[in-house]
Amino acid sequence: MKKQGNLKQLPNRGNNKCFGCSPFNPSGLQMKFFVNEDSVFSSITVPEHLCGWNKLVHGGVISTILDEIMSWSAIYLLKKITVTKSMTIDFIKPIFICRELKAEGKVLEVGKKREAKMEGLIYNKDGELCAKSTGTVALLTPDIAKRLGIMDDDDLKGFEPFLS
């Protein structure tokens, strides 16, 4: 893992086409993730082609950033495969395209039913909170993810560094 200050960069998990995190999807966000013991972070600049009104980031893209940061937080911090069950979003301040943002994800609570409550936050370059979300993710073992058809053997190999 690369280091950035006191944070370590998570390795990319291979040749995937994920809109949020794949470096191989030219239309996507190409998010990179950095971790400490408590949170997962991503610095991101949303490209112009993902705008909504005028120069604002489209709300669906904001939702995607929050979903990605919460999911990767659960994957890394809880060592499980995840799927999002629910999420709520508060759009607090306008978020503009082509400006640096910082996303942060945390685990709020681990439930008894193979679920975790998560939090996602997006800050602008001035450190102002612009959007936040809470969500519930299902926590899956690799065997369950495979049985449900969510992942195949190749996908699971890409996640091995995060699950051990």
Order of alpha helices (4+ residues) and beta strands (2+ residues): beta-beta-beta-beta-alpha-beta-beta-beta-beta-alpha-alpha
